[in-house]
């Protein structure tokens, strides 16, 4: 099948393959080819989906995730009894998850005038999953964050390549490619992160991440917003902890690896090892801002974190070439930094800790 031809009703087809694999107890399905996805595909516990030379693209105009876990957005899924377990998506050959044409849903207009919450623009949204592996995928044109995890644990995310939209729209309505820092207002798809771990995520390895993201490539964000309140699991801790992030070589229009927690959510025992800012080499953007950012002077939650909420963080082997290599804000303790390198005129550390 030519690369530009997509079979419609891909959601139904892939869901039927999953149902067949559950029925025959193999609990593994392989999908190849190009498919248009119009609604979320639900993945059950103890299941492996293999995408082998597959290109899955979101249909024009839809507001939907591409993949969710089986109990996502159910009342059962907000309980420990409803935890989904051991879900894998493995890419082989060319395996692409593609947001397709932007649908206009943004952080500014979501949840108003009949529009859904912006989370519907995640390519993958896992909530309350214990045990998962996401690997060997290319994520293109994400309409918001590509891969989003809330209250997920004991997971692996690796060998992921990103190619976010780099489209800007000038004041005359003309479209161009290549994002420019001084023209941020012209960016079409804003806050197009790569990987986001939100509240309640722990014991996860993220490694071998490449490509271009319009915002943060990897973000660990401990806030208590509507997303987190919607998917909070009674009886599970809200901490983000025991996360290792290795070998991040991305062009990020904002930050390659970002850690942020504000207001009661603890973020601790994090190791970041090997971050190379590829921004100035990228044809998609002029330059990023930070290679690693911990905390923020701007308030996204009710207050800045305390040192009893942000602690035991190691950052090593980082090369940055944006404005600063490292940015620190808020309060934290037991922070270790070493092997930090500034290139192409970047400054070493922006330190605004309190």
N, C-alpha and C positions, 0 to 999 in steps of 0.2 A: 504494500500500500504506500503511495506517495506520502511524503512527510506532511503535506498540506491538506490531506484528506482525512477527515475524522468521522468515524461511525457514531451516529447519534444513539441515544438511549444507553450510553456506556454505564451509567449507574445501575440500571436494571440488569445488564449483562454481567457485570462484575459481581453484583449482589447474588445473582443466580449461581455463579461459580462458587461463591463462598458457601451458599446454602447446600450445594451438592457435596462440597468437601466436608461439611459438617455431617451430612446425612451418611456419607460412606466412611466416616470416621478417620479419613486421612488428615483432615484439618489443615490442609495445605492446598492453595490454589495458585496457579501460574497464569498470568495474563500477558499477552503480547499484542501489539498493534496500537493504532491510534483511536482514541475514544473521546467523545464529548461527554462531559459530566454536568448534569443539571441539578442533582440533589446528592446529599451526603451518603456515602457508602459506610455502613456500620460493620465494624470488625468485632467478632466475638472473642471471648477468652480462649486461650490455648490455640491460637490460630496464627498461621504464617501466610502472608500474601506475597508472592514473588512477582515483581514487575520486570519482565525480560523483554528488552527492546520494545518498551511501551511508552507512549506519549499520551498522557491524560490531560485534557484541557477543559477548564470551566467554560460552560456555555455562556454566550453573550447575555448580559442583562439579569443573570440570576444572582440571588443573595443566598449563598450556601457554602458550607465547608465541602471539601472533597472527601475527607476521611474523618470519622469520629469513632470512638469505641462504642460498644453495643449499648451500655447503660447510660451513655452521655445524655444529659438533659432530661433525665427521668428522676422521679422521686427516689427510686431504689438506688440510683447512681450517686445520691448524696449521703449514702450510708455505708458503713464498713461492710455490711452484708452484700452490698451492691458493687463492691470493687471488682472491676474487670482485671484479668490477669494474663500475663504472657502473650502479648500481641506483638507481632513482628511484621514490618514491611521491608522487604529486601529488594534492592534494585540490582539487576544484572544487565550488562551491556548498556544500551542507552535507555535510561529509565527517568522520565521527565514528568514532574507535576507542574502544571502550567496554569496560572491564573487567567490567561487569555486577555481579552479586551477588558480594560478597567470599567467597572460598573458604576462609578461615581459615589459609592458609599464611603464616607470618611468619618473621622473623629468629630468633625464639625457638624455633620448633619444626621448622624445615626440616632436611632431611637426617637425620631421626630417625624411627624407627617406621614406616618405609616411605614417608615423605614425600620428595618431590624437593627439590633445591636451590631456594632462593628465587628464583633467576634465571628460573625457569619462569613467574614472575608478571610479567615484563616484557612490555608489549604488543608492543614491537619490540626485538629483540636482534640486532644486527649484529656479527659478529666477523670480522676480517681482510677488510675491504672497502676497496678503493682506488677512490674516486670514487663519490659518492652524493648524492642530493638528497631531502630529506624536507620537504615544504612544504604549506601550506594545510589543515592538519588540526586537528581538535579532539579532545583526548584526555580521556575521562571515566572516573571511577571506577577509575583504575589500581590494581591490587592490590599493587603495589610501585612501583619506578621505572617510568615510562611508556616512555621511549625510552632505550635503553642501547647504548653503543658501546664495543667493546674492540678494540684494534689496527685502528682505522679511520682513513682519511686522505683528504685532498682532497675534503672534503664540505661540504654546505650544509644547515643546519637552520633554517627560517624560517617566519614566519607560522603559529605554532603557539599554540593556545589550550588551557588546561588547566582542568578542573573536577574536582578530586579529591573523594573522599568526605569529607564533613564530619560524619559520624555519630559521636556519642559514646554510650556505654552506661553509664548510671549504676549506683550500687551496688545498686539494686533491679531491675536488668535492663531498665530502660526506655530506649528509644532516643530521642535528641534530635539536632537539627541545630545546628551552630555550635560550633566547637572553642574551648575555654577553656584558657588557659595553665596555670592552677592545677589543672586537672583532666586533665592529660595522660594519666594512666593510663587514663582512660575512652575515649581515642581508639580507634576500631575498627580502622582501617587505618593503621598507623604506617609512617613512612619512605616516604611516597608522593611521591617526587621527580618532577620533570618530565623533564629531560634530564640524562643522565650520560655524560660522556666519561671512560673509564677508561684504564688503562695502554696505551701505544702509540698514542694518538690524536694526530694532528697535522694542521696545515694545514686548519683547519675554521672556517667562519663560522657563528655562531649569531646570529640577529637577529629582532626583532619577535615577542617572546614575551609572552603575556598570560595572564590567568586566575588560578586558585587552585591551589596545591600544598600538600599537608599538610606536606611537609618542604622541601627545597631546590628552587628552580625550575630552576636550572642548576648542576650540580656537576662540577668537574674534579678527579678523585680518583686520585692516584698511589699506590696501595698494591699489595702483592704477596700478596693473599689467595687463597682457593681459586678464585674467579671468574677472576682474572687468570692463575693457574697453569694452570687448565684450558684457557684459550684463548690462551696465549702462542704467538707465532709465531717459530719458530727463524730467526734471522738478521735480524729486524726490531728496531729500537731500542725501548726501553720508555718513552722520554720522552713526556710530554704537552707539546706546544709548538706555536707558531705558530697560536694560536687567537684569534679576535676575537669578542667578545660585545657586541652592540649592541642598544639599545632594549628593555630588559627592564622591563615594567610589570606586575608580578605581586603578588598577595597570597601570601606564603610564610609558613607557620606557623613555619618556622625561618629560612632565609636565602634571599635572592633570587639571589645568585651566590656560590658557595663554591669555594674552591681549597684542596686539601689533598694533601700528599705526605709520606710518612713511611717512611724506610728504603730508600735507594738509588735510588728512582725520581725522575728529574728532572722539574721542572715549570717551564717558562721561556718567555719571549717570548709573553706573554699581554697582550691589550689588552681592557679592560672600559670601554665608553663608553656611558653612558646607562642608569642603573638607577633606577627610580622604585618605591619601596615603597608598594604600594596596600593594605597590610594593614588599616589602621584604617577604610578605606572598605568593606571586604568584609563581606558578610553571613555568610561561612563561618567567621570566626575573630575573635578579639578583637585580637591584634596579633602581629607577627613579632618576631624577636630582632635580626637584623642584616640590613642591605642587602647588604653585601659582607663576606665572611669569608675571610681567608687564614691557613692554619695552624690549629692547635688545641692547647690545653693538655692535652687528653685524648689518650692514646696509642691509635691505631687500628692502627699498625704497630709494628715493633720499636724504633723510636727516632724522635726529631724530625729533621726535615730540616736540612741545613746550608745556608749561604749559597751554596755551590757547587752546590746541588741546586734551590734556589728563587730565581729571579733574572729580571730584565728583565720586570717586571710594571707596567703602567700602568693606573691606575683613575681615571676622570674622569667628571664630570657625574653625580653620584650624590645622590639625595635619599632619606633614610631617616627612618622614624618609629617604629621599634621601640625596643629598649633602647639600642642603639648603631647608628650608621650604618656604621662600619667596625670590624672586629675583626682584630687582627694577633697572631700567636703563632708561636713557633719562630724560625728564623733565615732571613734573606733578604737579597738585595742588589739594588741598582738598582730600588728600588720608587719609583714616581712617583704622587703623589696630588694631584689638583686638581679644583676645582669640586665640593667636597663640602658638602652642605647637610643640616642637622638640622631636623626639623619635629616638632611636637606633643610636645615635651618629650624627644625622643631626645637622647642624648649623642653627641658627635662621634666619638671614636675610643677603643676599648679596646685599649691597646697592651701586649702581654705578650711582646714579642719578646725573644730572648736574645742 
